[in-house]
């Protein structure tokens, strides 16, 4: 029996301009300065689908004649010491379909939802890396490689210290890609960059 093995890896980076606001207050005598860096974390940086046979795959959502090992959820948390506009860019290899590449020829659909800023539900919108909105805000956003999003409340870009959101990941293989003649490993690498 032929098997497919699937892995997803997350690489977390913070760009140098992550905390645009710096601590303007002088540190108290004898006290170290406040750390002005933001911290980004994910609930699971290695999503492993394990070893699956072709017959353990399921029909991919909304894609005819395509298979998937299933959807997985990853929670992302961003914590900053100061209130600021938070923009996150997802980097990854591009598939021939324009979304994230999975394995040699597969693709991976990534949806972002359940965004909260400082504990309050917010919408999300595509933006430039500088923060200019490109489209109107939505609750769930299908995101492609190299796209940046930001948080929006009542039509305005919002500032905050704590951002949480969920990523739904679904690798997709065509029927022919799933018919492996020998064991193959398929993986995707996502890099989250806080700007």
ChimeraX attribute file (.defattr): number of C-alpha atoms within 10 A of each C-alpha:
attribute: neighborCount
match mode: 1-to-1
recipient: residues
	/A:1	8
	/A:2	15
	/A:3	20
	/A:4	23
	/A:5	17
	/A:6	20
	/A:7	18
	/A:8	20
	/A:9	15
	/A:10	19
	/A:11	16
	/A:12	17
	/A:13	16
	/A:14	16
	/A:15	13
	/A:16	10
	/A:17	10
	/A:18	21
	/A:19	21
	/A:20	14
	/A:21	14
	/A:22	12
	/A:23	14
	/A:24	6
	/A:25	8
	/A:26	10
	/A:27	11
	/A:28	8
	/A:29	7
	/A:30	6
	/A:31	8
	/A:32	9
	/A:33	12
	/A:34	12
	/A:35	10
	/A:36	15
	/A:37	18
	/A:38	18
	/A:39	16
	/A:40	19
	/A:41	17
	/A:42	19
	/A:43	12
	/A:44	14
	/A:45	16
	/A:46	14
	/A:47	18
	/A:48	14
	/A:49	18
	/A:50	12
	/A:51	16
	/A:52	15
	/A:53	16
	/A:54	18
	/A:55	11
	/A:56	13
	/A:57	17
	/A:58	13
	/A:59	17
	/A:60	19
	/A:61	14
	/A:62	7
	/A:63	12
	/A:64	10
	/A:65	11
	/A:66	19
	/A:67	25
	/A:68	23
	/A:69	23
	/A:70	16
	/A:71	17
	/A:72	14
	/A:73	16
	/A:74	17
	/A:75	18
	/A:76	18
	/A:77	16
	/A:78	18
	/A:79	18
	/A:80	19
	/A:81	18
	/A:82	18
	/A:83	16
	/A:84	16
	/A:85	20
	/A:86	24
	/A:87	23
	/A:88	23
	/A:89	23
	/A:90	20
	/A:91	19
	/A:92	20
	/A:93	19
	/A:94	16
	/A:95	18
	/A:96	11
	/A:97	11
	/A:98	13
	/A:99	20
	/A:100	26
	/A:101	25
	/A:102	26
	/A:103	24
	/A:104	13
	/A:105	14
	/A:106	24
	/A:107	25
	/A:108	25
	/A:109	20
	/A:110	21
	/A:111	16
	/A:112	21
	/A:113	19
	/A:114	15
	/A:115	24
	/A:116	19
	/A:117	21
	/A:118	14
	/A:119	12
	/A:120	12
	/A:121	17
	/A:122	24
	/A:123	24
	/A:124	28
	/A:125	25
	/A:126	24
	/A:127	21
	/A:128	15
	/A:129	17
	/A:130	10
	/A:131	19
	/A:132	13
	/A:133	20
	/A:134	12
	/A:135	11
	/A:136	12
	/A:137	22
	/A:138	16
	/A:139	14
	/A:140	16
	/A:141	17
	/A:142	14
	/A:143	19
	/A:144	21
	/A:145	19
	/A:146	18
	/A:147	14
	/A:148	25
	/A:149	26
	/A:150	26
	/A:151	29
	/A:152	23
	/A:153	15
	/A:154	9
	/A:155	12
	/A:156	11
	/A:157	21
	/A:158	17
	/A:159	18
	/A:160	19
	/A:161	17
	/A:162	22
	/A:163	23
	/A:164	21
	/A:165	19
	/A:166	19
	/A:167	23
	/A:168	15
	/A:169	18
	/A:170	21
	/A:171	27
	/A:172	28
	/A:173	24
	/A:174	18
	/A:175	15
	/A:176	10
	/A:177	17
	/A:178	21
	/A:179	15
	/A:180	15
	/A:181	11
	/A:182	10
	/A:183	13
	/A:184	16
	/A:185	15
	/A:186	17
	/A:187	21
	/A:188	21
	/A:189	17
	/A:190	18
	/A:191	17
	/A:192	22
	/A:193	19
	/A:194	24
	/A:195	22
